[in-house]
Amino acid sequence: MQVVWHGTNKENAAAILKEGFKPRSYFAAHLEDAVSMGGPYIFEVWFEEEFRAESWQIVIREAVPPERILRHYKVDRTSIFENKDAQRAMRLHQIKGEFGPDAALCEACDGTGSIGPEHPPFTHWKEKLKTGKMCEECYGTGCPEAGAAFREGLAEEEKRTDILGD
């Protein structure tokens, strides 16, 4: 058995409570990933089988009924203290670790992936795009190299979806 988390916005949360999760929904093995990548409305969901995640996310191919939801709650991310220098250093360390020692933070957004203060770093790119706050230079990733790789991955996914007819 395994418990995983799914973060989303208020509107999607209401639909999930009634209908469950659609096929190809994303879940996180860790609560903090669900909050930062999905949103503050959190679902704790149980599965009979164990999943081995290759990254922070687990994609469930079939629909998941509401009966699998253990808890639903909202996480308040009100900051009491923020060390902007430490946050920037951490983002740079992550980016260099993933894209090599020459990778750099996006100059347009200083590596946050967001334009404006409304979104904390690591807010999911779809939420940034929907609100018009996503940095166009890095596609919401905080790093131009990561943004290019992400755009390439989305293009490949679109091709696969067109071929499969999904």
Wavefront OBJ file of the C-alpha trace (Angstrom):
o trace
v 0.000 0.000 0.000
v 1.144 3.566 -0.691
v -0.152 7.030 0.147
v 0.497 9.821 -2.374
v -0.533 13.468 -2.641
v -2.128 15.621 -5.319
v -2.152 19.423 -5.178
v -4.523 21.582 -7.193
v -6.577 24.786 -7.165
v -9.978 25.395 -5.527
v -12.073 24.815 -8.672
v -10.422 21.503 -9.554
v -10.634 20.350 -5.940
v -14.435 20.611 -5.970
v -14.647 18.462 -9.117
v -12.202 15.874 -7.722
v -14.274 15.488 -4.552
v -17.342 14.647 -6.648
v -15.826 12.675 -9.538
v -12.394 11.504 -8.418
v -9.274 11.839 -10.535
v -9.246 11.614 -14.314
v -6.961 9.169 -16.117
v -3.364 10.390 -16.418
v -3.527 12.416 -13.179
v -0.285 13.354 -11.462
v 0.515 12.496 -7.846
v 3.546 13.257 -5.693
v 5.407 10.909 -3.406
v 6.034 13.842 -1.034
v 3.567 16.398 0.302
v 5.872 19.383 -0.328
v 6.010 18.521 -4.045
v 2.221 18.365 -4.283
v 1.956 21.809 -2.673
v 4.678 23.525 -4.685
v 3.970 21.906 -8.054
v 0.193 21.463 -7.903
v -1.388 23.946 -5.545
v -2.577 24.483 -1.972
v -5.683 22.238 -2.157
v -4.236 18.869 -1.206
v -5.614 15.364 -1.597
v -4.112 12.433 0.257
v -4.901 9.290 -1.754
v -4.166 5.635 -1.105
v -3.348 2.871 -3.550
v -3.020 -0.861 -2.963
v 0.136 -1.075 -5.055
v 3.505 0.631 -4.503
v 4.843 3.030 -7.128
v 8.471 3.669 -7.913
v 8.805 7.305 -8.898
v 11.584 8.240 -11.323
v 11.075 11.910 -10.421
v 8.858 13.869 -8.035
v 5.723 12.811 -9.893
v 3.765 9.622 -10.420
v 1.282 9.429 -13.298
v -1.714 7.158 -12.766
v -3.039 5.988 -16.122
v -6.567 5.018 -15.031
v -9.288 7.028 -13.283
v -9.136 7.085 -9.478
v -12.526 7.117 -7.678
v -13.253 9.510 -4.788
v -13.396 6.496 -2.434
v -9.567 6.426 -2.541
v -9.304 9.930 -1.034
v -8.145 9.773 2.580
v -8.101 13.515 3.262
v -8.583 16.832 1.516
v -7.224 20.033 3.028
v -5.780 23.425 2.172
v -2.188 24.312 2.965
v -1.569 27.952 3.833
v 1.846 29.013 2.555
v 2.021 32.328 4.382
v 5.686 33.223 4.775
v 6.881 34.308 8.181
v 10.450 34.849 7.011
v 12.067 34.645 3.577
v 15.784 34.596 2.891
v 15.887 35.684 -0.765
v 19.674 35.149 -1.016
v 19.386 31.556 0.232
v 16.450 30.897 -2.130
v 18.435 32.219 -5.071
v 21.501 30.147 -4.111
v 19.359 27.023 -3.831
v 17.741 27.616 -7.252
v 21.167 28.117 -8.822
v 22.493 24.942 -7.168
v 19.501 22.927 -8.450
v 19.841 24.269 -11.970
v 23.603 23.639 -12.119
v 23.069 20.128 -10.767
v 20.546 19.321 -13.473
v 21.934 21.243 -16.463
v 25.671 21.415 -15.736
v 28.099 23.912 -14.220
v 27.562 26.507 -16.976
v 23.773 26.689 -16.496
v 22.471 29.997 -15.186
v 19.382 31.479 -13.615
v 17.028 33.225 -15.995
v 17.864 36.931 -16.018
v 14.283 37.982 -16.741
v 12.844 36.437 -13.544
v 16.002 35.838 -11.457
v 15.334 32.113 -11.547
v 11.851 32.137 -10.027
v 10.012 31.337 -13.270
v 7.422 33.963 -12.298
v 6.894 37.546 -13.339
v 5.710 39.452 -10.302
v 5.493 38.565 -6.610
v 2.148 36.731 -6.729
v 3.651 33.273 -7.178
v 6.276 31.746 -4.926
v 9.150 29.949 -6.658
v 8.248 26.434 -7.831
v 4.586 27.232 -8.428
v 3.443 24.841 -11.166
v 3.965 26.262 -14.682
v 0.308 25.721 -15.657
v -0.831 27.978 -12.805
v 1.690 30.658 -13.868
v 0.575 30.371 -17.492
v -3.119 30.577 -16.582
v -2.616 33.787 -14.579
v -0.272 35.382 -17.124
v 2.598 35.429 -14.624
v 4.855 32.827 -16.241
v 8.263 34.023 -17.389
v 8.376 33.628 -21.170
v 12.197 33.485 -21.277
v 12.481 30.264 -19.253
v 8.927 28.918 -19.643
v 8.400 29.083 -15.888
v 11.379 26.884 -14.984
v 13.818 29.558 -13.771
v 16.531 28.493 -16.231
v 16.702 29.175 -19.991
v 18.219 25.714 -20.643
v 15.469 24.026 -18.623
v 12.806 26.066 -20.429
v 14.141 24.964 -23.822
v 14.191 21.307 -22.708
v 10.683 21.658 -21.271
v 9.302 23.186 -24.482
v 10.942 20.380 -26.467
v 9.365 17.790 -24.149
v 5.922 19.385 -24.552
v 6.294 19.318 -28.340
v 7.206 15.613 -28.203
v 4.222 14.911 -25.919
v 1.907 16.694 -28.384
v 3.265 14.532 -31.222
v 2.684 11.342 -29.191
v -0.815 12.459 -28.251
v -1.645 13.207 -31.896
v -0.381 9.766 -32.916
v -2.273 7.985 -30.141
v -5.426 10.044 -30.656
v -5.752 11.075 -26.978
l 1 2 3 4 5 6 7 8 9 10 11 12 13 14 15 16 17 18 19 20 21 22 23 24 25 26 27 28 29 30 31 32 33 34 35 36 37 38 39 40 41 42 43 44 45 46 47 48 49 50 51 52 53 54 55 56 57 58 59 60 61 62 63 64 65 66 67 68 69 70 71 72 73 74 75 76 77 78 79 80 81 82 83 84 85 86 87 88 89 90 91 92 93 94 95 96 97 98 99 100 101 102 103 104 105 106 107 108 109 110 111 112 113 114 115 116 117 118 119 120 121 122 123 124 125 126 127 128 129 130 131 132 133 134 135 136 137 138 139 140 141 142 143 144 145 146 147 148 149 150 151 152 153 154 155 156 157 158 159 160 161 162 163 164 165 166
